Every structure is written in C-alpha cells, then in structure tokens.
Amino acid sequence: MKRICSLAESLLAAHWKLGDEMDKKDLRIHEVARAETLSSQCYTDKEFFEKEQKLIFENHWQYVGPASFLQKSGDQFPLSIAGQPILLVLDGDEIRAFYNVCKHRGGPLATCKKNNKVLKCEYHGWVYRLDGSLRGVPHFRHAELFNPSDFGLTEIAVTIWQGLIFVNLSADPDSGQDVFQTIEDRIKPLKIADLQFHKRVSYNIACNWKAYADNYLEGYHIPHVHPELCDLLSFQDYKTELTDHYSLQYSPFRDKENLYSQDGGAAFYFFLFPNIMLNLLPGRLQMNSIEALSEQSCRVHFDYFYDDITSQQAQKKITEDMAYSDRVQKEDMEICEWVQKGLQSNAYERGRFSPEMEEAVHHFQVMLKKVYKKIPFNS
C-alpha cells in the first residue's frame, strides 16, 4: 500500500513539475524566427482542455450559423458552445440566446429544432415567454417564498454581422463589431449578406482543436497534402497578413482554367481567434467553426453560402465546389489525425516555426499564450 501511495505521489509531483516547466517555456513570447511551438501537453492533457473551454471558448465570440436558421417568430434552435447547452430563439424579429436550461431542475427547453409561441421545459413543463421570463409553473400553488420573476432564463449576448449569428458566453463581452468591421473593409466590395445559405456539413476529427487550427493557418503543407489545391493556387504568391484579432492568408489562382478562376479574384482565408474561419472565393463563402469536443477530438462545421443557389448552372457549380471541398477536408482530417498521434507520442515535446510559411500559426499560438497566462497551472 505504501508503495502504491509513493508511486501516486511521484506521478503527481511529475505533473506539477510539467506545469512549472510550462510556465517557464510555453508562455514566453518570441518573434517567429526564435519561437518554439506550444508543448504537446497543450494538445493532449484533459485538465488543460477543460480550462481552455472556460477561458477561451466562453470568453470569445462564437459563430453559430446564418440568421436564416431562424425564420419565424417562435423558432428555436438548440446547440452547444464550450460544452454548454444553448438555445437560439426568434422573438418577433429579434434573435435571442439563452442557456437551454430550465431554472426548475435543469431540464432542456428544446432537444431539437422546433417552433412554439413559448419556451416549454421538456422535463416538467415550466413555461417561459420568448423573452426568457417565466410565465407558467405547474403544481406550484403551495410553494412558499417563490417569486417567478427570480426564475427567468439566463440570457447570452448575441450579435449579428452580415446575416451571421455570433454568441458570447462572457458576462461582459465586447461588441465584436470593431473586428467584424475590419474584415468587412478588407473584403470590399464583397458583401457577405448578399450570399445565400445553402448547406451545413460537419466532420468529426480525432485531433485536438488546435491541431486542426494550426493546420488551417499555414500553406506549408499544401504541396505535400493537397496536390489538387496546390494545382489551383499560385503557391509562390501565397501571402499572410496579421492583425490584433485575426490573420488572413490569400493567394491568386494559377494562370490556368479551373472551377474558380473564370470568376476572377483570389482565395482569401480569414482566421478569427479562437476558432472561426471565413474562406472566400469568387461567388462563394465557406464559413467554418471548430467545436472542441475533448483533448483529442473536435468537430468542424462548414456552412456554404453562394451568390446563386437556384439556377441550373449554379447548382452544377455548387455540386462541384462541395465535392472539391470535401476532398480537401478529408486530406486535412487524415493528416491532422496523424499529427495528433505524433503529439501524443514519446518522441515529441515542442517544435519550431518556419518564418516564411508559419507566421499565422505563430500568431495564433501567441494569442493562446496570452490567454494561458491566466491559467493557474500549479493550483
């Protein structure tokens, strides 16, 4: 028994030693030419992942879908953000968001998309108005010192940009509009609000959410992982721009006929910290978000928007575009899952960045480090 206790104490001491090491090495910020990557622990540790959920995903704007998800007053759309149950509601012409949690005993208000004039708990039938105030409480006539006004739903901040819905679980969120306005100015004259939502496709991936984000944020791997994409983009002209809140990668198309070049322009890949991607090609937006599921799994949502979704010619192009995107995504999934295995192996702890090709990855990890400094690793 003493031997078992001694072993447990040794393992615990080793864990906190790793935390001490992270304080010293992982959180130092250097220029990309001298910087090291995050340690493998950031991609593999369960406790670390749980702290990320609170500090990162609950404190930044999260994309949840197009405003067209809610069309009639009373429409209700349940989803999950940072592991928290959320409910979008259309109250008249205003989109609201609440925790999808009844204040009686935690039951759900909606377990699937539906429309109703009220919000009704599916566990015990408590009824709320669309503004979240409590309206009806069955079998509570004899409850003492019970004030219905104290039991309204907990509301969550919502903002709409270019017809896209974002929510923020923070108690005191910023408006987010300054960041959105910067992106809007950068992509003029394109107006995302003019595009029409077509379809959502989601992929489950056996890797940490950051491994997927890291992969998105560099074109370094394109010649080796995406031969078809490499044939589409002018790789030697690939550029990266960095701002306080997002990074932008862009590239012109090669001087050859392809699915997109006939419309002119270029490919723009915005990454909005911590997990939102806007992929803009002529006549098309692919809006992506990474849902972190566990320390070694995530789900990536792809929302497709087009300037035309009805004509026969447009439908043919959409079919080709989505098939092409699916091939690229499956290539990314495969390499990210291999990377996750490498991060979990005995052979890897931390690496380095290519100053020419991985500026955006470094930029993302610097932003992460600024959040990680708030994590009490040793408490």
Order of alpha helices (4+ residues) and beta strands (2+ residues): alpha-alpha-alpha-beta-beta-beta-beta-beta-beta-beta-beta-beta-beta-alpha-beta-alpha-alpha-alpha-beta-beta-beta-beta-beta-beta-alpha-alpha
